[in-house]
């Protein structure tokens, strides 16, 4: 019987989170291209929730917020995007 290794599980979870984040960003871009901005915003928010230190997810979400007229929200996300690097 294998010994339980919590480090192995968290490593696996990190890989899944990264894959999920990439998926949400890609799907968000598809929705944005179709002018489905609210759906794109939800997907980019899911990507941010999975990795709050990912500048691309914040940047993508900021551009959508600009498109829907949320200027203050966009400014905040642009700042957060810059702070991740």
MODELLER restraints for C-alpha pairs under 7 A, 6 or more apart:
rsr = mdl.restraints
at = mdl.atoms
rsr.add(forms.Gaussian(group=physical.xy_distance, feature=features.Distance(at['CA:17:A'], at['CA:50:A']), mean=6.03, stdev=0.5))
rsr.add(forms.Gaussian(group=physical.xy_distance, feature=features.Distance(at['CA:21:A'], at['CA:47:A']), mean=4.51, stdev=0.5))
rsr.add(forms.Gaussian(group=physical.xy_distance, feature=features.Distance(at['CA:21:A'], at['CA:50:A']), mean=6.34, stdev=0.5))
rsr.add(forms.Gaussian(group=physical.xy_distance, feature=features.Distance(at['CA:24:A'], at['CA:43:A']), mean=5.17, stdev=0.5))
rsr.add(forms.Gaussian(group=physical.xy_distance, feature=features.Distance(at['CA:24:A'], at['CA:44:A']), mean=6.18, stdev=0.5))
rsr.add(forms.Gaussian(group=physical.xy_distance, feature=features.Distance(at['CA:24:A'], at['CA:46:A']), mean=6.75, stdev=0.5))
rsr.add(forms.Gaussian(group=physical.xy_distance, feature=features.Distance(at['CA:24:A'], at['CA:47:A']), mean=5.59, stdev=0.5))
rsr.add(forms.Gaussian(group=physical.xy_distance, feature=features.Distance(at['CA:25:A'], at['CA:43:A']), mean=6.69, stdev=0.5))
rsr.add(forms.Gaussian(group=physical.xy_distance, feature=features.Distance(at['CA:25:A'], at['CA:44:A']), mean=5.75, stdev=0.5))
rsr.add(forms.Gaussian(group=physical.xy_distance, feature=features.Distance(at['CA:25:A'], at['CA:47:A']), mean=6.40, stdev=0.5))
rsr.add(forms.Gaussian(group=physical.xy_distance, feature=features.Distance(at['CA:25:A'], at['CA:57:A']), mean=6.61, stdev=0.5))
rsr.add(forms.Gaussian(group=physical.xy_distance, feature=features.Distance(at['CA:27:A'], at['CA:43:A']), mean=6.98, stdev=0.5))
rsr.add(forms.Gaussian(group=physical.xy_distance, feature=features.Distance(at['CA:28:A'], at['CA:40:A']), mean=4.18, stdev=0.5))
rsr.add(forms.Gaussian(group=physical.xy_distance, feature=features.Distance(at['CA:28:A'], at['CA:43:A']), mean=5.25, stdev=0.5))
rsr.add(forms.Gaussian(group=physical.xy_distance, feature=features.Distance(at['CA:28:A'], at['CA:44:A']), mean=5.96, stdev=0.5))
rsr.add(forms.Gaussian(group=physical.xy_distance, feature=features.Distance(at['CA:29:A'], at['CA:40:A']), mean=6.75, stdev=0.5))
rsr.add(forms.Gaussian(group=physical.xy_distance, feature=features.Distance(at['CA:31:A'], at['CA:37:A']), mean=6.67, stdev=0.5))
rsr.add(forms.Gaussian(group=physical.xy_distance, feature=features.Distance(at['CA:31:A'], at['CA:39:A']), mean=6.49, stdev=0.5))
rsr.add(forms.Gaussian(group=physical.xy_distance, feature=features.Distance(at['CA:31:A'], at['CA:40:A']), mean=5.19, stdev=0.5))
rsr.add(forms.Gaussian(group=physical.xy_distance, feature=features.Distance(at['CA:32:A'], at['CA:40:A']), mean=5.60, stdev=0.5))
rsr.add(forms.Gaussian(group=physical.xy_distance, feature=features.Distance(at['CA:37:A'], at['CA:64:A']), mean=6.22, stdev=0.5))
rsr.add(forms.Gaussian(group=physical.xy_distance, feature=features.Distance(at['CA:41:A'], at['CA:61:A']), mean=5.94, stdev=0.5))
rsr.add(forms.Gaussian(group=physical.xy_distance, feature=features.Distance(at['CA:41:A'], at['CA:64:A']), mean=6.28, stdev=0.5))
rsr.add(forms.Gaussian(group=physical.xy_distance, feature=features.Distance(at['CA:44:A'], at['CA:57:A']), mean=5.86, stdev=0.5))
rsr.add(forms.Gaussian(group=physical.xy_distance, feature=features.Distance(at['CA:44:A'], at['CA:60:A']), mean=6.69, stdev=0.5))
rsr.add(forms.Gaussian(group=physical.xy_distance, feature=features.Distance(at['CA:44:A'], at['CA:61:A']), mean=5.43, stdev=0.5))
rsr.add(forms.Gaussian(group=physical.xy_distance, feature=features.Distance(at['CA:45:A'], at['CA:61:A']), mean=6.89, stdev=0.5))
rsr.add(forms.Gaussian(group=physical.xy_distance, feature=features.Distance(at['CA:47:A'], at['CA:57:A']), mean=6.03, stdev=0.5))
rsr.add(forms.Gaussian(group=physical.xy_distance, feature=features.Distance(at['CA:48:A'], at['CA:54:A']), mean=6.85, stdev=0.5))
rsr.add(forms.Gaussian(group=physical.xy_distance, feature=features.Distance(at['CA:48:A'], at['CA:57:A']), mean=5.61, stdev=0.5))
rsr.add(forms.Gaussian(group=physical.xy_distance, feature=features.Distance(at['CA:48:A'], at['CA:58:A']), mean=6.51, stdev=0.5))
rsr.add(forms.Gaussian(group=physical.xy_distance, feature=features.Distance(at['CA:53:A'], at['CA:84:A']), mean=5.40, stdev=0.5))
rsr.add(forms.Gaussian(group=physical.xy_distance, feature=features.Distance(at['CA:54:A'], at['CA:84:A']), mean=6.33, stdev=0.5))
rsr.add(forms.Gaussian(group=physical.xy_distance, feature=features.Distance(at['CA:55:A'], at['CA:81:A']), mean=4.18, stdev=0.5))
rsr.add(forms.Gaussian(group=physical.xy_distance, feature=features.Distance(at['CA:55:A'], at['CA:82:A']), mean=6.72, stdev=0.5))
rsr.add(forms.Gaussian(group=physical.xy_distance, feature=features.Distance(at['CA:55:A'], at['CA:84:A']), mean=5.37, stdev=0.5))
rsr.add(forms.Gaussian(group=physical.xy_distance, feature=features.Distance(at['CA:55:A'], at['CA:85:A']), mean=6.95, stdev=0.5))
rsr.add(forms.Gaussian(group=physical.xy_distance, feature=features.Distance(at['CA:56:A'], at['CA:81:A']), mean=6.86, stdev=0.5))
rsr.add(forms.Gaussian(group=physical.xy_distance, feature=features.Distance(at['CA:58:A'], at['CA:77:A']), mean=5.29, stdev=0.5))
rsr.add(forms.Gaussian(group=physical.xy_distance, feature=features.Distance(at['CA:58:A'], at['CA:78:A']), mean=6.64, stdev=0.5))
rsr.add(forms.Gaussian(group=physical.xy_distance, feature=features.Distance(at['CA:58:A'], at['CA:80:A']), mean=6.61, stdev=0.5))
rsr.add(forms.Gaussian(group=physical.xy_distance, feature=features.Distance(at['CA:58:A'], at['CA:81:A']), mean=5.14, stdev=0.5))
rsr.add(forms.Gaussian(group=physical.xy_distance, feature=features.Distance(at['CA:59:A'], at['CA:77:A']), mean=6.47, stdev=0.5))
rsr.add(forms.Gaussian(group=physical.xy_distance, feature=features.Distance(at['CA:59:A'], at['CA:78:A']), mean=5.79, stdev=0.5))
rsr.add(forms.Gaussian(group=physical.xy_distance, feature=features.Distance(at['CA:59:A'], at['CA:81:A']), mean=5.64, stdev=0.5))
rsr.add(forms.Gaussian(group=physical.xy_distance, feature=features.Distance(at['CA:61:A'], at['CA:77:A']), mean=6.98, stdev=0.5))
rsr.add(forms.Gaussian(group=physical.xy_distance, feature=features.Distance(at['CA:62:A'], at['CA:74:A']), mean=4.19, stdev=0.5))
rsr.add(forms.Gaussian(group=physical.xy_distance, feature=features.Distance(at['CA:62:A'], at['CA:77:A']), mean=5.14, stdev=0.5))
rsr.add(forms.Gaussian(group=physical.xy_distance, feature=features.Distance(at['CA:62:A'], at['CA:78:A']), mean=5.88, stdev=0.5))
rsr.add(forms.Gaussian(group=physical.xy_distance, feature=features.Distance(at['CA:63:A'], at['CA:74:A']), mean=6.69, stdev=0.5))
rsr.add(forms.Gaussian(group=physical.xy_distance, feature=features.Distance(at['CA:65:A'], at['CA:71:A']), mean=6.64, stdev=0.5))
rsr.add(forms.Gaussian(group=physical.xy_distance, feature=features.Distance(at['CA:65:A'], at['CA:73:A']), mean=6.43, stdev=0.5))
rsr.add(forms.Gaussian(group=physical.xy_distance, feature=features.Distance(at['CA:65:A'], at['CA:74:A']), mean=5.15, stdev=0.5))
rsr.add(forms.Gaussian(group=physical.xy_distance, feature=features.Distance(at['CA:66:A'], at['CA:74:A']), mean=5.74, stdev=0.5))
